[in-house]
Each structure stands twice: as structure tokens, then as C-alpha cells.
Amino acid sequence: MTGASREFLSLLGYVFLEHGQGEKAITVFEALQAIDPKDVATSRRLAFAYLLAGRYADCLRHGDAHMDNFPTDPEIDAVRIARGRALWNLGRQNEARRAAKRTVET
């Protein structure tokens, strides 16, 4: 796949996110992640897509993997916030509060 094709798919996934179509965004970002698992932006967007689609356990699992795989991501706080929202929606409010506190402290 060419760089232009990957860029187009990434933009398409972003448009799906912006229009509240989480499942479609997941399809795009999972495909891009399979092609290039080292793409930090795709990984981050996939976490948001899971959150938007209401797939909170997947968001949490992927967010954890993202933080392990990309600890120096300059936008890692966005993933931490997505994880916190997933925790909250899974009924794990105390963990969500602790996650939010750690995000603010870092």
C-alpha cells in the first residue's frame, strides 16, 4: 500500500470519528494498524474509535497496549483520558478517578 493510500484511509477514519461513526472508524484503523503496527497516530485514533463505538473494554485494552508500546507519545494524555472514560462507562468509577488524577499529575 502506498503512503498516499494510507494517508487517505487515515483521513477517512478521522472523518468517521468526527461524524460519530465509531464502528466504521474501527474498521479503518484496525486495518491500518495491521499494516503498520508502529504508527502511533493510528493506535491513538483506534482507542478513540473504540470509545466512540461504546466498546469500552476494547478501548481499555487498546489504551493499555498503546501506553506500553508508545510510552513517549507526546499525546499520550489523550489516550489516558479515553481510558478513564472507558473505565467510568464500565462502572469502574474509582479507577477512573485515580486514572484522571494520574493524568493531571503527569
DOFI-575028 format. One record per atom (N, C-alpha, C): residue number from 1; atom name; x, y, z. Coordinates in steps of 0.05 Angstrom, whole numbers, plus 32768, in hexadecimal, padded with zeros to 4 digits. Layout:
NUM  CA  X  Y  Z
...
***
This chain:
1  N  8011  7FE8  8000
1  CA  8000  8000  8000
1  C  8012  8019  8000
2  N  800B  802C  7FF0
2  CA  801B  8044  7FEE
2  C  8016  8056  8006
3  N  8028  8069  800A
3  CA  8025  807C  801F
3  C  800C  808D  801B
4  N  8006  8094  8002
4  CA  7FEE  80A4  7FFC
4  C  7FD5  8094  8003
5  N  7FD5  807A  7FFE
5  CA  7FBD  806A  8005
5  C  7FB9  8068  8023
6  N  7FCF  8065  8032
6  CA  7FCD  8064  804F
6  C  7FC4  807F  805A
7  N  7FCE  8095  804E
7  CA  7FC5  80AF  8057
7  C  7FA8  80B4  8051
8  N  7F9E  80AA  803A
8  CA  7F82  80AD  8033
8  C  7F71  809D  8047
9  N  7F79  8084  804D
9  CA  7F69  8074  8060
9  C  7F6A  8080  807C
10  N  7F80  808C  8084
10  CA  7F81  8099  809E
10  C  7F6E  80B0  809F
11  N  7F6D  80C0  808A
11  CA  7F5B  80D7  8088
11  C  7F3E  80CD  8089
12  N  7F38  80B7  807A
12  CA  7F1D  80AC  807A
12  C  7F15  80A3  8097
13  N  7F27  8096  80A5
13  CA  7F22  808D  80C0
13  C  7F1C  80A5  80D2
14  N  7F2C  80BB  80CE
14  CA  7F28  80D3  80DE
14  C  7F0D  80DF  80D8
15  N  7F05  80E0  80BF
15  CA  7EEA  80EA  80B8
15  C  7ED4  80D9  80C5
16  N  7ED8  80BF  80C5
16  CA  7EC4  80AE  80D3
16  C  7EC3  80B5  80F1
17  N  7EDA  80BA  80FD
17  CA  7EDA  80C2  811A
17  C  7ECB  80DC  811E
18  N  7ED1  80EF  810D
18  CA  7EC4  810A  8110
18  C  7EA6  8109  810B
19  N  7E9D  80F5  80FD
19  CA  7E80  80F3  80F7
19  C  7E72  80DD  8108
20  N  7E80  80D5  811E
20  CA  7E73  80C3  8131
20  C  7E70  80A6  8127
21  N  7E7F  809E  8113
21  CA  7E7C  8084  8108
21  C  7E94  8072  8111
22  N  7E93  806B  812B
22  CA  7EA9  805D  8138
22  C  7EAF  8042  812C
23  N  7E9B  8032  8125
23  CA  7EA0  8018  811A
23  C  7EAE  8019  80FF
24  N  7EA6  802C  80EF
24  CA  7EB4  8030  80D5
24  C  7ED1  8039  80D9
25  N  7ED4  804B  80EC
25  CA  7EF0  8054  80F3
25  C  7F01  803C  80FD
26  N  7EF5  802B  810D
26  CA  7F03  8014  8117
26  C  7F0C  8002  8100
27  N  7EFB  7FFE  80ED
27  CA  7F02  7FED  80D5
27  C  7F1A  7FF8  80C7
28  N  7F1A  8013  80C3
28  CA  7F30  8020  80B5
28  C  7F4A  801E  80C6
29  N  7F48  8026  80DF
29  CA  7F60  8028  80EF
29  C  7F6C  800C  80F6
30  N  7F5B  7FF8  80F9
30  CA  7F65  7FDD  80FD
30  C  7F74  7FD3  80E5
31  N  7F6A  7FDA  80CD
31  CA  7F78  7FD2  80B5
31  C  7F93  7FE1  80B3
32  N  7F93  7FFA  80B9
32  CA  7FAC  800A  80B8
32  C  7FC0  8000  80CD
33  N  7FB6  7FF8  80E4
33  CA  7FC7  7FEE  80FA
33  C  7FD3  7FD4  80F1
34  N  7FC4  7FC3  80E3
34  CA  7FCF  7FAA  80D9
34  C  7FE6  7FAE  80C5
35  N  7FE3  7FC3  80B5
35  CA  7FF7  7FC9  80A1
35  C  8010  7FD5  80AD
36  N  800C  7FE7  80C1
36  CA  8023  7FF4  80CD
36  C  801E  7FF7  80EB
37  N  8025  7FE2  80FA
37  CA  8020  7FE2  8117
37  C  8030  7FF6  8127
38  N  8044  8003  811A
38  CA  8054  8017  8128
38  C  804A  8033  8124
39  N  8034  8037  8117
39  CA  8029  8051  8112
39  C  801A  805B  812A
40  N  8026  806D  8139
40  CA  801B  8076  8152
40  C  8001  8085  814F
41  N  7FFE  8095  813A
41  CA  7FE5  80A4  8136
41  C  7FCD  8091  8131
42  N  7FD2  807C  8121
42  CA  7FBD  8068  811B
42  C  7FB5  805A  8135
43  N  7FC9  8053  8145
43  CA  7FC3  8045  815E
43  C  7FB2  8057  8170
44  N  7FB9  8071  8172
44  CA  7FAB  8084  8183
44  C  7F8E  8087  8179
45  N  7F8B  8089  815F
45  CA  7F70  808D  8153
45  C  7F5F  8074  8157
46  N  7F6B  805D  8156
46  CA  7F5C  8044  815B
46  C  7F51  8043  8177
47  N  7F60  804D  818B
47  CA  7F55  804E  81A6
47  C  7F3C  8060  81A7
48  N  7F3D  8077  8199
48  CA  7F26  8089  8199
48  C  7F0E  807C  818A
49  N  7F14  806E  8175
49  CA  7EFF  8061  8166
49  C  7EF0  804C  8178
50  N  7F00  803C  8187
50  CA  7EF3  8029  8199
50  C  7EE2  8038  81AD
51  N  7EEB  804D  81B8
51  CA  7EDC  805D  81CC
51  C  7EC2  8067  81BF
52  N  7EC4  8073  81A8
52  CA  7EAD  807E  819A
52  C  7E99  8069  8194
53  N  7EA2  8051  818D
53  CA  7E8F  803B  8186
53  C  7E83  802E  819E
54  N  7E8C  8036  81B6
54  CA  7E81  802A  81CE
54  C  7E8E  800F  81D5
55  N  7EA4  800A  81C8
55  CA  7EB3  7FF1  81CE
55  C  7EC8  7FF7  81E3
56  N  7EBF  7FFB  81FB
56  CA  7ECF  8006  8211
56  C  7EE5  7FF2  8219
57  N  7EDF  7FD8  821A
57  CA  7EF4  7FC5  8221
57  C  7F0A  7FC5  820C
58  N  7F03  7FC7  81F2
58  CA  7F17  7FC9  81DD
58  C  7F27  7FE2  81DF
59  N  7F1A  7FF8  81E6
59  CA  7F28  8012  81EA
59  C  7F3D  800F  8200
60  N  7F34  8003  8216
60  CA  7F46  8000  822D
60  C  7F5E  7FEE  8226
61  N  7F58  7FD7  8219
61  CA  7F6D  7FC4  8211
61  C  7F80  7FD2  81FD
62  N  7F75  7FE0  81EA
62  CA  7F87  7FEC  81D6
62  C  7F96  8004  81E2
63  N  7F89  8013  81F3
63  CA  7F96  8029  8200
63  C  7FAE  8020  8210
64  N  7FAB  800A  821E
64  CA  7FC1  7FFE  822E
64  C  7FD8  7FF6  821B
65  N  7FD1  7FE9  8205
65  CA  7FE5  7FE1  81F2
65  C  7FF3  7FF9  81E6
66  N  7FE4  800E  81E0
66  CA  7FEF  8026  81D4
66  C  8004  8032  81E7
67  N  7FFD  8034  8201
67  CA  800F  8040  8214
67  C  8028  802F  8218
68  N  8025  8014  8215
68  CA  803D  8003  8217
68  C  804E  8005  81FE
69  N  8041  8007  81E7
69  CA  8050  8007  81CD
69  C  805B  8022  81C6
70  N  804E  8037  81CF
70  CA  8056  8053  81C8
70  C  8058  8065  81E1
71  N  806A  805E  81F3
71  CA  806B  806D  820D
71  C  8074  808A  8209
72  N  8081  8091  81F2
72  CA  808A  80AC  81EE
72  C  8077  80BC  81DB
73  N  8060  80B1  81D5
73  CA  804C  80BF  81C4
73  C  8047  80DA  81D1
74  N  804C  80F0  81C2
74  CA  8047  810A  81CD
74  C  802A  8110  81D3
75  N  8018  8100  81C8
75  CA  7FFB  8104  81CD
75  C  7FF0  80ED  81DE
76  N  8001  80E0  81EE
76  CA  7FF8  80C9  81FE
76  C  7FE2  80D0  8212
77  N  7FE1  80E9  821B
77  CA  7FCC  80F1  822E
77  C  7FB0  80EE  8221
78  N  7FAE  80F1  8207
78  CA  7F94  80ED  81FA
78  C  7F8B  80D0  81FD
79  N  7F9E  80BE  81FB
79  CA  7F98  80A2  81FE
79  C  7F91  809C  821B
80  N  7F9F  80A8  822D
80  CA  7F99  80A5  824A
80  C  7F7C  80AE  8250
81  N  7F74  80C4  8244
81  CA  7F59  80CE  8249
81  C  7F45  80BC  823D
82  N  7F4A  80B1  8225
82  CA  7F38  809E  8218
82  C  7F35  8085  822A
83  N  7F4C  807C  8235
83  CA  7F4B  8065  8248
83  C  7F3A  806B  8260
84  N  7F3D  8083  826B
84  CA  7F2D  808B  8282
84  C  7F0F  808B  827C
85  N  7F08  8095  8264
85  CA  7EEC  8095  825D
85  C  7EE1  8079  8259
86  N  7EF2  8067  824E
86  CA  7EEB  804B  824B
86  C  7EE6  803E  8266
87  N  7EF9  8043  8279
87  CA  7EF5  8039  8294
87  C  7EDB  8042  82A0
88  N  7ED6  805C  829D
88  CA  7EBD  8067  82A9
88  C  7EA5  8059  829D
89  N  7EA5  8056  8282
89  CA  7E8E  804A  8275
89  C  7E8B  802C  827B
90  N  7EA1  8020  8284
90  CA  7EA0  8004  828C
90  C  7E97  8001  82A9
91  N  7E91  8017  82B6
91  CA  7E88  8017  82D2
91  C  7E9F  8016  82E6
92  N  7EB7  801C  82DD
92  CA  7ECE  801C  82EE
92  C  7ED7  8038  82F4
93  N  7EC4  8047  8302
93  CA  7EC8  8063  8307
93  C  7EE0  8069  8318
94  N  7EE6  8059  832C
94  CA  7EFD  805F  833D
94  C  7F17  805D  832D
95  N  7F19  8048  831C
95  CA  7F30  8046  830B
95  C  7F32  805D  82F8
96  N  7F1B  8066  82EE
96  CA  7F1A  807D  82DB
96  C  7F24  8096  82E9
97  N  7F1C  809A  8302
97  CA  7F25  80B1  8311
97  C  7F43  80B1  8315
98  N  7F4E  8099  831C
98  CA  7F6B  8096  8320
98  C  7F7A  809B  8306
99  N  7F6F  8091  82F0
99  CA  7F7B  8095  82D6
99  C  7F7C  80B3  82CF
100  N  7F66  80C0  82D4
100  CA  7F65  80DD  82CE
100  C  7F79  80EC  82DF
101  N  7F7B  80E5  82F9
101  CA  7F8E  80F2  830B
101  C  7FAB  80EE  8301
102  N  7FB1  80D5  82F8
102  CA  7FCC  80D0  82EE
102  C  7FD2  80E0  82D4
103  N  7FBD  80E3  82C4
103  CA  7FC1  80F2  82AB
103  C  7FC7  810F  82B1
104  N  7FB9  811B  82C5
104  CA  7FBE  8136  82CC
104  C  7FD9  813A  82D9
105  N  7FE2  8126  82E8
105  CA  7FFB  8128  82F6
105  C  8013  8125  82E4
106  N  8010  8119  82CC
106  CA  8027  8114  82BA
106  C  802C  812B  82A8
***
